[in-house]
Amino acid sequence: MEDVVGFSRAVRVGPVLAIGGTAPVDADGRTVGPGDMRAQATRCFEIADQALRDAGSGWAHVIRTRLLLTDLGHWREAVEVRRTYCLDAKPVDTIMGVTGFVNPEWLIEIEVDAVVPPG
């Protein structure tokens, strides 16, 4: 979707890396796991993981995560997935309820802020 609508998955300014709203989509732009918060959260974190690695960073260098959910009743499932990526780094976190996303099948989007270590 980055090239279709004109945005960047991640932007680095100096050592700071911002990963924008990451949706649960496969390589062809199709929704992964419709109706399944755990599957969608996992896909979002997989995409963010790749963006971190592409920038020379990783989960140990994440300083903030934001989870945007259409149903806060499923926050525990999303946090359980987040924990598998963030338990050691313990970044600050925000969990927000939203009314919806551009694709109504999406239950979650995530944002991640990190630093890129020197070297």
Secondary structure, 3 states (H helix, E strand, C coil): CHHHHCCCCEEEECCEEEEEEECCECCCCCECCCCCHHHHHHHHHHHHHHHHHHCCCCHHHEEEEEEEECCHHHHHHHHHHHHHHHCCCCCEEEEEECCCCCCCCCCEEEEEEEECCCC
